[in-house]
Amino acid sequence: MRPTRLFKCGDDLVRENVMKQAAGFHGLQLPLVLPAITVNTGTADYYPLQAVQLSRFKGESWDLFGEVMHAESS
């Protein structure tokens, strides 16, 4: 797995630098998130996940259904 932008903070762990790095995620795929859902942030939008997919429990496992739904950011 490639290093995230937060590693770019290095030893400069002040709030301003951490927030700058946290605002730069574009199309980041995380191993615990469905492949069609990516992490995106910006200077005016720090909410990283804006998509979901419904699932139902089928006795022993989860069954995904429907399309991935994307929220519109304001």
PDB file of N, CA, C, O and CB in Angstrom:
ATOM      1  N   MET A   1       0.846  -1.178   0.000  1.00  0.00           N
ATOM      2  CA  MET A   1       0.000   0.000   0.000  1.00  0.00           C
ATOM      3  C   MET A   1       0.887   1.236   0.000  1.00  0.00           C
ATOM      4  O   MET A   1       1.879   1.296   0.727  1.00  0.00           O
ATOM      5  CB  MET A   1      -0.960   0.001   1.218  1.00  0.00           C
ATOM      6  N   ARG A   2       0.534   2.207  -0.805  1.00  0.00           N
ATOM      7  CA  ARG A   2       1.344   3.417  -0.883  1.00  0.00           C
ATOM      8  C   ARG A   2       1.107   4.303   0.336  1.00  0.00           C
ATOM      9  O   ARG A   2       0.023   4.264   0.917  1.00  0.00           O
ATOM     10  CB  ARG A   2       1.033   4.189  -2.172  1.00  0.00           C
ATOM     11  N   PRO A   3       2.095   5.099   0.735  1.00  0.00           N
ATOM     12  CA  PRO A   3       1.932   5.980   1.892  1.00  0.00           C
ATOM     13  C   PRO A   3       0.877   7.057   1.609  1.00  0.00           C
ATOM     14  O   PRO A   3       0.723   7.502   0.472  1.00  0.00           O
ATOM     15  CB  PRO A   3       3.281   6.637   2.264  1.00  0.00           C
ATOM     16  N   THR A   4       0.172   7.458   2.634  1.00  0.00           N
ATOM     17  CA  THR A   4      -0.835   8.496   2.475  1.00  0.00           C
ATOM     18  C   THR A   4      -0.195   9.871   2.545  1.00  0.00           C
ATOM     19  O   THR A   4       0.986  10.013   2.861  1.00  0.00           O
ATOM     20  CB  THR A   4      -1.923   8.360   3.540  1.00  0.00           C
ATOM     21  N   ARG A   5      -0.996  10.872   2.246  1.00  0.00           N
ATOM     22  CA  ARG A   5      -0.518  12.251   2.287  1.00  0.00           C
ATOM     23  C   ARG A   5      -0.095  12.657   3.691  1.00  0.00           C
ATOM     24  O   ARG A   5       0.742  13.547   3.845  1.00  0.00           O
ATOM     25  CB  ARG A   5      -1.595  13.195   1.779  1.00  0.00           C
ATOM     26  N   LEU A   6      -0.655  12.023   4.718  1.00  0.00           N
ATOM     27  CA  LEU A   6      -0.292  12.422   6.079  1.00  0.00           C
ATOM     28  C   LEU A   6       1.167  12.111   6.391  1.00  0.00           C
ATOM     29  O   LEU A   6       1.759  12.740   7.268  1.00  0.00           O
ATOM     30  CB  LEU A   6      -1.194  11.726   7.088  1.00  0.00           C
ATOM     31  N   PHE A   7       1.752  11.144   5.682  1.00  0.00           N
ATOM     32  CA  PHE A   7       3.178  10.899   5.868  1.00  0.00           C
ATOM     33  C   PHE A   7       3.995  12.087   5.379  1.00  0.00           C
ATOM     34  O   PHE A   7       5.132  12.276   5.812  1.00  0.00           O
ATOM     35  CB  PHE A   7       3.605   9.622   5.134  1.00  0.00           C
ATOM     36  N   LYS A   8       3.430  12.888   4.482  1.00  0.00           N
ATOM     37  CA  LYS A   8       4.133  14.064   3.966  1.00  0.00           C
ATOM     38  C   LYS A   8       4.292  15.147   5.021  1.00  0.00           C
ATOM     39  O   LYS A   8       5.041  16.103   4.817  1.00  0.00           O
ATOM     40  CB  LYS A   8       3.398  14.626   2.766  1.00  0.00           C
ATOM     41  N   CYS A   9       3.594  15.012   6.152  1.00  0.00           N
ATOM     42  CA  CYS A   9       3.753  15.967   7.255  1.00  0.00           C
ATOM     43  C   CYS A   9       5.155  15.878   7.844  1.00  0.00           C
ATOM     44  O   CYS A   9       5.683  16.859   8.367  1.00  0.00           O
ATOM     45  CB  CYS A   9       2.700  15.712   8.352  1.00  0.00           C
ATOM     46  N   GLY A  10       5.752  14.691   7.754  1.00  0.00           N
ATOM     47  CA  GLY A  10       7.085  14.515   8.330  1.00  0.00           C
ATOM     48  C   GLY A  10       7.073  14.801   9.820  1.00  0.00           C
ATOM     49  O   GLY A  10       6.199  14.323  10.544  1.00  0.00           O
ATOM     50  N   ASP A  11       8.037  15.577  10.274  1.00  0.00           N
ATOM     51  CA  ASP A  11       8.118  15.944  11.685  1.00  0.00           C
ATOM     52  C   ASP A  11       7.351  17.218  12.004  1.00  0.00           C
ATOM     53  O   ASP A  11       7.280  17.624  13.164  1.00  0.00           O
ATOM     54  CB  ASP A  11       9.559  16.109  12.091  1.00  0.00           C
ATOM     55  N   ASP A  12       6.767  17.863  10.975  1.00  0.00           N
ATOM     56  CA  ASP A  12       6.030  19.109  11.152  1.00  0.00           C
ATOM     57  C   ASP A  12       4.565  18.789  11.436  1.00  0.00           C
ATOM     58  O   ASP A  12       3.723  18.872  10.542  1.00  0.00           O
ATOM     59  CB  ASP A  12       6.165  20.019   9.900  1.00  0.00           C
ATOM     60  N   LEU A  13       4.260  18.420  12.691  1.00  0.00           N
ATOM     61  CA  LEU A  13       2.934  17.961  13.052  1.00  0.00           C
ATOM     62  C   LEU A  13       2.062  19.048  13.675  1.00  0.00           C
ATOM     63  O   LEU A  13       1.236  18.760  14.541  1.00  0.00           O
ATOM     64  CB  LEU A  13       3.046  16.815  13.992  1.00  0.00           C
ATOM     65  N   VAL A  14       2.239  20.276  13.244  1.00  0.00           N
ATOM     66  CA  VAL A  14       1.369  21.354  13.705  1.00  0.00           C
ATOM     67  C   VAL A  14       0.043  21.264  12.968  1.00  0.00           C
ATOM     68  O   VAL A  14      -0.025  20.711  11.870  1.00  0.00           O
ATOM     69  CB  VAL A  14       2.030  22.747  13.487  1.00  0.00           C
ATOM     70  N   ARG A  15      -1.011  21.807  13.571  1.00  0.00           N
ATOM     71  CA  ARG A  15      -2.360  21.697  13.018  1.00  0.00           C
ATOM     72  C   ARG A  15      -2.425  22.192  11.572  1.00  0.00           C
ATOM     73  O   ARG A  15      -3.029  21.536  10.724  1.00  0.00           O
ATOM     74  CB  ARG A  15      -3.344  22.482  13.879  1.00  0.00           C
ATOM     75  N   GLU A  16      -1.822  23.320  11.288  1.00  0.00           N
ATOM     76  CA  GLU A  16      -1.881  23.911   9.944  1.00  0.00           C
ATOM     77  C   GLU A  16      -1.350  22.944   8.882  1.00  0.00           C
ATOM     78  O   GLU A  16      -1.961  22.795   7.824  1.00  0.00           O
ATOM     79  CB  GLU A  16      -1.078  25.221   9.904  1.00  0.00           C
ATOM     80  N   ASN A  17      -0.231  22.294   9.152  1.00  0.00           N
ATOM     81  CA  ASN A  17       0.349  21.371   8.179  1.00  0.00           C
ATOM     82  C   ASN A  17      -0.480  20.097   8.049  1.00  0.00           C
ATOM     83  O   ASN A  17      -0.664  19.594   6.941  1.00  0.00           O
ATOM     84  CB  ASN A  17       1.780  21.022   8.573  1.00  0.00           C
ATOM     85  N   VAL A  18      -0.982  19.568   9.165  1.00  0.00           N
ATOM     86  CA  VAL A  18      -1.801  18.352   9.111  1.00  0.00           C
ATOM     87  C   VAL A  18      -3.084  18.626   8.324  1.00  0.00           C
ATOM     88  O   VAL A  18      -3.483  17.804   7.499  1.00  0.00           O
ATOM     89  CB  VAL A  18      -2.140  17.848  10.547  1.00  0.00           C
ATOM     90  N   MET A  19      -3.731  19.762   8.562  1.00  0.00           N
ATOM     91  CA  MET A  19      -4.955  20.109   7.838  1.00  0.00           C
ATOM     92  C   MET A  19      -4.667  20.321   6.351  1.00  0.00           C
ATOM     93  O   MET A  19      -5.487  19.963   5.506  1.00  0.00           O
ATOM     94  CB  MET A  19      -5.594  21.372   8.441  1.00  0.00           C
ATOM     95  N   LYS A  20      -3.523  20.895   6.031  1.00  0.00           N
ATOM     96  CA  LYS A  20      -3.145  21.084   4.624  1.00  0.00           C
ATOM     97  C   LYS A  20      -3.028  19.736   3.926  1.00  0.00           C
ATOM     98  O   LYS A  20      -3.523  19.571   2.811  1.00  0.00           O
ATOM     99  CB  LYS A  20      -1.812  21.861   4.511  1.00  0.00           C
ATOM    100  N   GLN A  21      -2.382  18.778   4.567  1.00  0.00           N
ATOM    101  CA  GLN A  21      -2.218  17.452   3.972  1.00  0.00           C
ATOM    102  C   GLN A  21      -3.555  16.711   3.925  1.00  0.00           C
ATOM    103  O   GLN A  21      -3.836  16.009   2.954  1.00  0.00           O
ATOM    104  CB  GLN A  21      -1.181  16.631   4.763  1.00  0.00           C
ATOM    105  N   ALA A  22      -4.380  16.861   4.961  1.00  0.00           N
ATOM    106  CA  ALA A  22      -5.672  16.176   5.006  1.00  0.00           C
ATOM    107  C   ALA A  22      -6.632  16.705   3.942  1.00  0.00           C
ATOM    108  O   ALA A  22      -7.583  16.015   3.574  1.00  0.00           O
ATOM    109  CB  ALA A  22      -6.297  16.327   6.388  1.00  0.00           C
ATOM    110  N   ALA A  23      -6.398  17.908   3.449  1.00  0.00           N
ATOM    111  CA  ALA A  23      -7.263  18.504   2.430  1.00  0.00           C
ATOM    112  C   ALA A  23      -6.853  18.098   1.018  1.00  0.00           C
ATOM    113  O   ALA A  23      -7.402  18.625   0.051  1.00  0.00           O
ATOM    114  CB  ALA A  23      -7.244  20.016   2.551  1.00  0.00           C
ATOM    115  N   GLY A  24      -5.915  17.188   0.877  1.00  0.00           N
ATOM    116  CA  GLY A  24      -5.413  16.852  -0.445  1.00  0.00           C
ATOM    117  C   GLY A  24      -5.631  15.421  -0.895  1.00  0.00           C
ATOM    118  O   GLY A  24      -4.894  14.927  -1.748  1.00  0.00           O
ATOM    119  N   PHE A  25      -6.637  14.739  -0.338  1.00  0.00           N
ATOM    120  CA  PHE A  25      -6.917  13.376  -0.784  1.00  0.00           C
ATOM    121  C   PHE A  25      -7.820  13.411  -2.009  1.00  0.00           C
ATOM    122  O   PHE A  25      -8.895  14.010  -1.972  1.00  0.00           O
ATOM    123  CB  PHE A  25      -7.570  12.548   0.347  1.00  0.00           C
ATOM    124  N   HIS A  26      -7.391  12.774  -3.092  1.00  0.00           N
ATOM    125  CA  HIS A  26      -8.179  12.746  -4.325  1.00  0.00           C
ATOM    126  C   HIS A  26      -8.151  11.327  -4.897  1.00  0.00           C
ATOM    127  O   HIS A  26      -7.115  10.864  -5.373  1.00  0.00           O
ATOM    128  CB  HIS A  26      -7.631  13.779  -5.367  1.00  0.00           C
ATOM    129  N   GLY A  27      -9.285  10.647  -4.849  1.00  0.00           N
ATOM    130  CA  GLY A  27      -9.382   9.308  -5.414  1.00  0.00           C
ATOM    131  C   GLY A  27      -8.663   8.235  -4.622  1.00  0.00           C
ATOM    132  O   GLY A  27      -8.320   7.190  -5.173  1.00  0.00           O
ATOM    133  N   LEU A  28      -8.429   8.469  -3.349  1.00  0.00           N
ATOM    134  CA  LEU A  28      -7.732   7.502  -2.500  1.00  0.00           C
ATOM    135  C   LEU A  28      -8.640   6.303  -2.239  1.00  0.00           C
ATOM    136  O   LEU A  28      -9.777   6.466  -1.796  1.00  0.00           O
ATOM    137  CB  LEU A  28      -7.292   8.155  -1.160  1.00  0.00           C
ATOM    138  N   GLN A  29      -8.140   5.112  -2.512  1.00  0.00           N
ATOM    139  CA  GLN A  29      -8.885   3.892  -2.225  1.00  0.00           C
ATOM    140  C   GLN A  29      -8.324   3.253  -0.965  1.00  0.00           C
ATOM    141  O   GLN A  29      -7.114   3.058  -0.843  1.00  0.00           O
ATOM    142  CB  GLN A  29      -8.823   2.904  -3.419  1.00  0.00           C
ATOM    143  N   LEU A  30      -9.206   2.930  -0.034  1.00  0.00           N
ATOM    144  CA  LEU A  30      -8.808   2.327   1.229  1.00  0.00           C
ATOM    145  C   LEU A  30      -9.165   0.847   1.225  1.00  0.00           C
ATOM    146  O   LEU A  30     -10.173   0.463   0.633  1.00  0.00           O
ATOM    147  CB  LEU A  30      -9.480   3.045   2.416  1.00  0.00           C
ATOM    148  N   PRO A  31      -8.362   0.006   1.873  1.00  0.00           N
ATOM    149  CA  PRO A  31      -8.599  -1.440   1.835  1.00  0.00           C
ATOM    150  C   PRO A  31      -9.896  -1.881   2.502  1.00  0.00           C
ATOM    151  O   PRO A  31     -10.417  -2.940   2.150  1.00  0.00           O
ATOM    152  CB  PRO A  31      -7.461  -2.143   2.485  1.00  0.00           C
ATOM    153  N   LEU A  32     -10.435  -1.126   3.439  1.00  0.00           N
ATOM    154  CA  LEU A  32     -11.660  -1.534   4.134  1.00  0.00           C
ATOM    155  C   LEU A  32     -12.918  -0.904   3.546  1.00  0.00           C
ATOM    156  O   LEU A  32     -14.000  -1.028   4.119  1.00  0.00           O
ATOM    157  CB  LEU A  32     -11.560  -1.178   5.595  1.00  0.00           C
ATOM    158  N   VAL A  33     -12.781  -0.230   2.411  1.00  0.00           N
ATOM    159  CA  VAL A  33     -13.914   0.437   1.766  1.00  0.00           C
ATOM    160  C   VAL A  33     -14.122  -0.227   0.407  1.00  0.00           C
ATOM    161  O   VAL A  33     -13.158  -0.654  -0.229  1.00  0.00           O
ATOM    162  CB  VAL A  33     -13.666   1.994   1.615  1.00  0.00           C
ATOM    163  N   LEU A  34     -15.369  -0.315  -0.040  1.00  0.00           N
ATOM    164  CA  LEU A  34     -15.662  -0.920  -1.339  1.00  0.00           C
ATOM    165  C   LEU A  34     -14.855  -0.249  -2.445  1.00  0.00           C
ATOM    166  O   LEU A  34     -14.618   0.958  -2.383  1.00  0.00           O
ATOM    167  CB  LEU A  34     -17.163  -0.827  -1.648  1.00  0.00           C
ATOM    168  N   PRO A  35     -14.424  -1.011  -3.463  1.00  0.00           N
ATOM    169  CA  PRO A  35     -13.579  -0.452  -4.526  1.00  0.00           C
ATOM    170  C   PRO A  35     -14.192   0.741  -5.265  1.00  0.00           C
ATOM    171  O   PRO A  35     -13.456   1.616  -5.719  1.00  0.00           O
ATOM    172  CB  PRO A  35     -13.265  -1.522  -5.516  1.00  0.00           C
ATOM    173  N   ALA A  36     -15.508   0.796  -5.394  1.00  0.00           N
ATOM    174  CA  ALA A  36     -16.144   1.896  -6.123  1.00  0.00           C
ATOM    175  C   ALA A  36     -16.230   3.179  -5.300  1.00  0.00           C
ATOM    176  O   ALA A  36     -16.658   4.213  -5.813  1.00  0.00           O
ATOM    177  CB  ALA A  36     -17.531   1.485  -6.560  1.00  0.00           C
ATOM    178  N   ILE A  37     -15.827   3.122  -4.028  1.00  0.00           N
ATOM    179  CA  ILE A  37     -15.918   4.290  -3.150  1.00  0.00           C
ATOM    180  C   ILE A  37     -14.510   4.786  -2.842  1.00  0.00           C
ATOM    181  O   ILE A  37     -13.672   4.035  -2.343  1.00  0.00           O
ATOM    182  CB  ILE A  37     -16.686   3.949  -1.834  1.00  0.00           C
ATOM    183  N   THR A  38     -14.259   6.056  -3.143  1.00  0.00           N
ATOM    184  CA  THR A  38     -12.936   6.637  -2.921  1.00  0.00           C
ATOM    185  C   THR A  38     -13.023   7.796  -1.937  1.00  0.00           C
ATOM    186  O   THR A  38     -14.102   8.332  -1.682  1.00  0.00           O
ATOM    187  CB  THR A  38     -12.320   7.112  -4.250  1.00  0.00           C
ATOM    188  N   VAL A  39     -11.885   8.169  -1.393  1.00  0.00           N
ATOM    189  CA  VAL A  39     -11.785   9.268  -0.437  1.00  0.00           C
ATOM    190  C   VAL A  39     -11.323  10.515  -1.184  1.00  0.00           C
ATOM    191  O   VAL A  39     -10.317  10.498  -1.893  1.00  0.00           O
ATOM    192  CB  VAL A  39     -10.806   8.916   0.734  1.00  0.00           C
ATOM    193  N   ASN A  40     -12.081  11.597  -1.008  1.00  0.00           N
ATOM    194  CA  ASN A  40     -11.744  12.876  -1.621  1.00  0.00           C
ATOM    195  C   ASN A  40     -11.956  13.985  -0.604  1.00  0.00           C
ATOM    196  O   ASN A  40     -12.999  14.035   0.048  1.00  0.00           O
ATOM    197  CB  ASN A  40     -12.592  13.126  -2.896  1.00  0.00           C
ATOM    198  N   THR A  41     -10.988  14.867  -0.462  1.00  0.00           N
ATOM    199  CA  THR A  41     -11.130  16.022   0.414  1.00  0.00           C
ATOM    200  C   THR A  41     -10.601  17.256  -0.301  1.00  0.00           C
ATOM    201  O   THR A  41      -9.895  17.152  -1.303  1.00  0.00           O
ATOM    202  CB  THR A  41     -10.385  15.801   1.756  1.00  0.00           C
ATOM    203  N   GLY A  42     -10.943  18.400   0.215  1.00  0.00           N
ATOM    204  CA  GLY A  42     -10.461  19.663  -0.340  1.00  0.00           C
ATOM    205  C   GLY A  42     -10.443  20.715   0.747  1.00  0.00           C
ATOM    206  O   GLY A  42     -10.864  20.450   1.873  1.00  0.00           O
ATOM    207  N   THR A  43      -9.970  21.888   0.432  1.00  0.00           N
ATOM    208  CA  THR A  43      -9.848  22.946   1.439  1.00  0.00           C
ATOM    209  C   THR A  43     -11.201  23.383   1.985  1.00  0.00           C
ATOM    210  O   THR A  43     -11.270  23.892   3.103  1.00  0.00           O
ATOM    211  CB  THR A  43      -9.128  24.143   0.851  1.00  0.00           C
ATOM    212  N   ALA A  44     -12.275  23.198   1.228  1.00  0.00           N
ATOM    213  CA  ALA A  44     -13.607  23.578   1.695  1.00  0.00           C
ATOM    214  C   ALA A  44     -14.458  22.352   2.041  1.00  0.00           C
ATOM    215  O   ALA A  44     -15.622  22.502   2.412  1.00  0.00           O
ATOM    216  CB  ALA A  44     -14.312  24.420   0.634  1.00  0.00           C
ATOM    217  N   ASP A  45     -13.903  21.153   1.926  1.00  0.00           N
ATOM    218  CA  ASP A  45     -14.677  19.932   2.150  1.00  0.00           C
ATOM    219  C   ASP A  45     -13.798  18.879   2.803  1.00  0.00           C
ATOM    220  O   ASP A  45     -13.024  18.198   2.130  1.00  0.00           O
ATOM    221  CB  ASP A  45     -15.264  19.399   0.823  1.00  0.00           C
ATOM    222  N   TYR A  46     -13.922  18.749   4.132  1.00  0.00           N
ATOM    223  CA  TYR A  46     -13.106  17.789   4.870  1.00  0.00           C
ATOM    224  C   TYR A  46     -13.833  16.470   5.107  1.00  0.00           C
ATOM    225  O   TYR A  46     -13.297  15.595   5.786  1.00  0.00           O
ATOM    226  CB  TYR A  46     -12.684  18.383   6.196  1.00  0.00           C
ATOM    227  N   TYR A  47     -15.044  16.304   4.563  1.00  0.00           N
ATOM    228  CA  TYR A  47     -15.795  15.067   4.746  1.00  0.00           C
ATOM    229  C   TYR A  47     -15.316  14.064   3.707  1.00  0.00           C
ATOM    230  O   TYR A  47     -15.645  14.213   2.531  1.00  0.00           O
ATOM    231  CB  TYR A  47     -17.336  15.310   4.627  1.00  0.00           C
ATOM    232  N   PRO A  48     -14.542  13.035   4.102  1.00  0.00           N
ATOM    233  CA  PRO A  48     -13.848  12.195   3.128  1.00  0.00           C
ATOM    234  C   PRO A  48     -14.706  11.185   2.371  1.00  0.00           C
ATOM    235  O   PRO A  48     -14.420  10.902   1.207  1.00  0.00           O
ATOM    236  CB  PRO A  48     -12.789  11.470   3.813  1.00  0.00           C
ATOM    237  N   LEU A  49     -15.732  10.641   2.985  1.00  0.00           N
ATOM    238  CA  LEU A  49     -16.545   9.613   2.323  1.00  0.00           C
ATOM    239  C   LEU A  49     -17.923  10.184   2.014  1.00  0.00           C
ATOM    240  O   LEU A  49     -18.644  10.618   2.912  1.00  0.00           O
ATOM    241  CB  LEU A  49     -16.668   8.336   3.210  1.00  0.00           C
ATOM    242  N   GLN A  50     -18.278  10.177   0.735  1.00  0.00           N
ATOM    243  CA  GLN A  50     -19.566  10.726   0.340  1.00  0.00           C
ATOM    244  C   GLN A  50     -20.315   9.754  -0.561  1.00  0.00           C
ATOM    245  O   GLN A  50     -21.059  10.168  -1.450  1.00  0.00           O
ATOM    246  CB  GLN A  50     -19.380  12.068  -0.367  1.00  0.00           C
ATOM    247  N   ALA A  51     -20.119   8.475  -0.332  1.00  0.00           N
ATOM    248  CA  ALA A  51     -20.816   7.447  -1.099  1.00  0.00           C
ATOM    249  C   ALA A  51     -21.069   6.247  -0.192  1.00  0.00           C
ATOM    250  O   ALA A  51     -20.292   5.959   0.719  1.00  0.00           O
ATOM    251  CB  ALA A  51     -19.996   7.030  -2.361  1.00  0.00           C
ATOM    252  N   VAL A  52     -22.171   5.559  -0.462  1.00  0.00           N
ATOM    253  CA  VAL A  52     -22.533   4.377   0.311  1.00  0.00           C
ATOM    254  C   VAL A  52     -23.149   3.333  -0.616  1.00  0.00           C
ATOM    255  O   VAL A  52     -23.589   3.646  -1.722  1.00  0.00           O
ATOM    256  CB  VAL A  52     -23.515   4.744   1.456  1.00  0.00           C
ATOM    257  N   GLN A  53     -23.172   2.108  -0.151  1.00  0.00           N
ATOM    258  CA  GLN A  53     -23.907   1.066  -0.845  1.00  0.00           C
ATOM    259  C   GLN A  53     -24.652   0.255   0.208  1.00  0.00           C
ATOM    260  O   GLN A  53     -24.094  -0.095   1.248  1.00  0.00           O
ATOM    261  CB  GLN A  53     -22.955   0.160  -1.702  1.00  0.00           C
ATOM    262  N   LEU A  54     -25.902  -0.034  -0.070  1.00  0.00           N
ATOM    263  CA  LEU A  54     -26.730  -0.778   0.869  1.00  0.00           C
ATOM    264  C   LEU A  54     -26.336  -2.245   0.889  1.00  0.00           C
ATOM    265  O   LEU A  54     -25.880  -2.795  -0.114  1.00  0.00           O
ATOM    266  CB  LEU A  54     -28.207  -0.633   0.513  1.00  0.00           C
ATOM    267  N   SER A  55     -26.521  -2.880   2.064  1.00  0.00           N
ATOM    268  CA  SER A  55     -26.258  -4.314   2.192  1.00  0.00           C
ATOM    269  C   SER A  55     -27.237  -4.893   3.202  1.00  0.00           C
ATOM    270  O   SER A  55     -27.786  -4.175   4.038  1.00  0.00           O
ATOM    271  CB  SER A  55     -24.779  -4.587   2.625  1.00  0.00           C
ATOM    272  N   ARG A  56     -27.445  -6.190   3.113  1.00  0.00           N
ATOM    273  CA  ARG A  56     -28.311  -6.870   4.074  1.00  0.00           C
ATOM    274  C   ARG A  56     -27.587  -8.124   4.555  1.00  0.00           C
ATOM    275  O   ARG A  56     -26.830  -8.755   3.818  1.00  0.00           O
ATOM    276  CB  ARG A  56     -29.706  -7.225   3.441  1.00  0.00           C
ATOM    277  N   PHE A  57     -27.845  -8.460   5.805  1.00  0.00           N
ATOM    278  CA  PHE A  57     -27.214  -9.641   6.386  1.00  0.00           C
ATOM    279  C   PHE A  57     -27.996 -10.875   5.981  1.00  0.00           C
ATOM    280  O   PHE A  57     -29.212 -10.933   6.168  1.00  0.00           O
ATOM    281  CB  PHE A  57     -27.130  -9.528   7.928  1.00  0.00           C
ATOM    282  N   LYS A  58     -27.306 -11.865   5.424  1.00  0.00           N
ATOM    283  CA  LYS A  58     -27.936 -13.099   4.933  1.00  0.00           C
ATOM    284  C   LYS A  58     -27.493 -14.297   5.763  1.00  0.00           C
ATOM    285  O   LYS A  58     -26.981 -15.274   5.218  1.00  0.00           O
ATOM    286  CB  LYS A  58     -27.594 -13.331   3.448  1.00  0.00           C
ATOM    287  N   GLY A  59     -27.685 -14.228   7.063  1.00  0.00           N
ATOM    288  CA  GLY A  59     -27.381 -15.364   7.926  1.00  0.00           C
ATOM    289  C   GLY A  59     -25.921 -15.487   8.315  1.00  0.00           C
ATOM    290  O   GLY A  59     -25.608 -15.554   9.503  1.00  0.00           O
ATOM    291  N   GLU A  60     -25.011 -15.520   7.334  1.00  0.00           N
ATOM    292  CA  GLU A  60     -23.583 -15.675   7.628  1.00  0.00           C
ATOM    293  C   GLU A  60     -22.720 -14.579   7.025  1.00  0.00           C
ATOM    294  O   GLU A  60     -21.568 -14.401   7.420  1.00  0.00           O
ATOM    295  CB  GLU A  60     -23.105 -17.004   7.132  1.00  0.00           C
ATOM    296  N   SER A  61     -23.274 -13.850   6.073  1.00  0.00           N
ATOM    297  CA  SER A  61     -22.467 -12.823   5.413  1.00  0.00           C
ATOM    298  C   SER A  61     -23.366 -11.669   4.962  1.00  0.00           C
ATOM    299  O   SER A  61     -24.592 -11.765   5.012  1.00  0.00           O
ATOM    300  CB  SER A  61     -21.696 -13.420   4.202  1.00  0.00           C
ATOM    301  N   TRP A  62     -22.737 -10.586   4.524  1.00  0.00           N
ATOM    302  CA  TRP A  62     -23.447  -9.413   4.038  1.00  0.00           C
ATOM    303  C   TRP A  62     -23.577  -9.499   2.523  1.00  0.00           C
ATOM    304  O   TRP A  62     -22.627  -9.866   1.833  1.00  0.00           O
ATOM    305  CB  TRP A  62     -22.721  -8.111   4.457  1.00  0.00           C
ATOM    306  N   ASP A  63     -24.746  -9.163   2.013  1.00  0.00           N
ATOM    307  CA  ASP A  63     -25.032  -9.194   0.588  1.00  0.00           C
ATOM    308  C   ASP A  63     -25.280  -7.757   0.112  1.00  0.00           C
ATOM    309  O   ASP A  63     -26.238  -7.115   0.544  1.00  0.00           O
ATOM    310  CB  ASP A  63     -26.264 -10.116   0.279  1.00  0.00           C
ATOM    311  N   LEU A  64     -24.423  -7.261  -0.769  1.00  0.00           N
ATOM    312  CA  LEU A  64     -24.589  -5.913  -1.305  1.00  0.00           C
ATOM    313  C   LEU A  64     -25.724  -5.902  -2.321  1.00  0.00           C
ATOM    314  O   LEU A  64     -25.918  -6.875  -3.051  1.00  0.00           O
ATOM    315  CB  LEU A  64     -23.274  -5.410  -1.949  1.00  0.00           C
ATOM    316  N   PHE A  65     -26.472  -4.804  -2.370  1.00  0.00           N
ATOM    317  CA  PHE A  65     -27.507  -4.673  -3.390  1.00  0.00           C
ATOM    318  C   PHE A  65     -27.630  -3.211  -3.795  1.00  0.00           C
ATOM    319  O   PHE A  65     -27.271  -2.311  -3.036  1.00  0.00           O
ATOM    320  CB  PHE A  65     -28.867  -5.218  -2.879  1.00  0.00           C
ATOM    321  N   GLY A  66     -28.136  -2.990  -4.988  1.00  0.00           N
ATOM    322  CA  GLY A  66     -28.299  -1.628  -5.496  1.00  0.00           C
ATOM    323  C   GLY A  66     -26.972  -1.043  -5.962  1.00  0.00           C
ATOM    324  O   GLY A  66     -25.920  -1.676  -5.875  1.00  0.00           O
ATOM    325  N   GLU A  67     -27.057   0.174  -6.455  1.00  0.00           N
ATOM    326  CA  GLU A  67     -25.890   0.894  -6.941  1.00  0.00           C
ATOM    327  C   GLU A  67     -25.216   1.657  -5.800  1.00  0.00           C
ATOM    328  O   GLU A  67     -25.816   1.888  -4.751  1.00  0.00           O
ATOM    329  CB  GLU A  67     -26.287   1.857  -8.070  1.00  0.00           C
ATOM    330  N   VAL A  68     -23.966   2.040  -6.023  1.00  0.00           N
ATOM    331  CA  VAL A  68     -23.293   2.931  -5.085  1.00  0.00           C
ATOM    332  C   VAL A  68     -23.980   4.288  -5.190  1.00  0.00           C
ATOM    333  O   VAL A  68     -24.149   4.818  -6.289  1.00  0.00           O
ATOM    334  CB  VAL A  68     -21.744   3.036  -5.383  1.00  0.00           C
ATOM    335  N   MET A  69     -24.376   4.852  -4.048  1.00  0.00           N
ATOM    336  CA  MET A  69     -25.057   6.150  -4.023  1.00  0.00           C
ATOM    337  C   MET A  69     -24.068   7.218  -3.584  1.00  0.00           C
ATOM    338  O   MET A  69     -23.410   7.086  -2.552  1.00  0.00           O
ATOM    339  CB  MET A  69     -26.295   6.123  -3.076  1.00  0.00           C
ATOM    340  N   HIS A  70     -23.972   8.273  -4.375  1.00  0.00           N
ATOM    341  CA  HIS A  70     -23.043   9.367  -4.098  1.00  0.00           C
ATOM    342  C   HIS A  70     -23.802  10.573  -3.570  1.00  0.00           C
ATOM    343  O   HIS A  70     -24.825  10.966  -4.131  1.00  0.00           O
ATOM    344  CB  HIS A  70     -22.246   9.743  -5.362  1.00  0.00           C
ATOM    345  N   ALA A  71     -23.301  11.156  -2.496  1.00  0.00           N
ATOM    346  CA  ALA A  71     -23.896  12.370  -1.945  1.00  0.00           C
ATOM    347  C   ALA A  71     -23.330  13.574  -2.681  1.00  0.00           C
ATOM    348  O   ALA A  71     -22.168  13.572  -3.089  1.00  0.00           O
ATOM    349  CB  ALA A  71     -23.632  12.482  -0.416  1.00  0.00           C
ATOM    350  N   GLU A  72     -24.132  14.575  -2.845  1.00  0.00           N
ATOM    351  CA  GLU A  72     -23.661  15.820  -3.453  1.00  0.00           C
ATOM    352  C   GLU A  72     -23.097  16.698  -2.369  1.00  0.00           C
ATOM    353  O   GLU A  72     -23.771  16.959  -1.372  1.00  0.00           O
ATOM    354  CB  GLU A  72     -24.796  16.549  -4.216  1.00  0.00           C
ATOM    355  N   SER A  73     -21.869  17.165  -2.540  1.00  0.00           N
ATOM    356  CA  SER A  73     -21.289  18.063  -1.541  1.00  0.00           C
ATOM    357  C   SER A  73     -21.788  19.468  -1.792  1.00  0.00           C
ATOM    358  O   SER A  73     -22.033  19.861  -2.932  1.00  0.00           O
ATOM    359  CB  SER A  73     -19.742  18.019  -1.575  1.00  0.00           C
ATOM    360  N   SER A  74     -21.934  20.214  -0.725  1.00  0.00           N
ATOM    361  CA  SER A  74     -22.466  21.578  -0.860  1.00  0.00           C
ATOM    362  C   SER A  74     -21.352  22.587  -0.951  1.00  0.00           C
ATOM    363  O   SER A  74     -21.613  23.785  -1.068  1.00  0.00           O
ATOM    364  CB  SER A  74     -23.377  21.923   0.310  1.00  0.00           C
TER     365      SER A  74
END
